[in-house]
């Protein structure tokens, strides 16, 4: 039979709130930095200098920010 300890302290969610806020701040900064580069890449693709990207500039910037932020945040 499984033993359940009734005197165990309750786990608080407040411990994760500052970390989530900090992650969001990092994500926002990286996203805003990636947008101009994604716009330039998209514009060059429209002119014919580069290959056409799979996604638009905002989706590309969002994707790059979602890749870079965890690498920086949890390094």
CORPEHU-V887847 format. One record per pair of residues at least 4 apart in sequence whose ideal C-beta (glycine too) atoms are under 6 Angstrom apart, sorted by the first residue. I is the first residue (numbers start at 1). J is the second residue. D is the distance in Angstrom with one decimal. If there is no record, write none. Layout:
BEGIN
I,J,D  I,J,D
END
This chain:
BEGIN
16,20,5.9  23,73,5.7  26,69,5.2  26,73,5.6  27,31,5.9  27,65,5.6  27,69,4.7  30,65,4.4  30,68,5.4  30,69,5.4  31,61,5.8  31,65,4.0  34,38,5.8  34,61,4.0  34,64,4.6  34,65,5.4  35,61,4.5  38,57,4.1  38,60,4.2  38,61,4.1  39,57,4.7  42,57,4.2  44,49,4.4  44,50,4.5  45,50,4.7  45,52,4.7  45,53,5.7  53,60,5.8  55,59,3.6  55,60,5.1  64,68,6.0  65,69,5.7  69,73,5.6  70,74,5.6
END
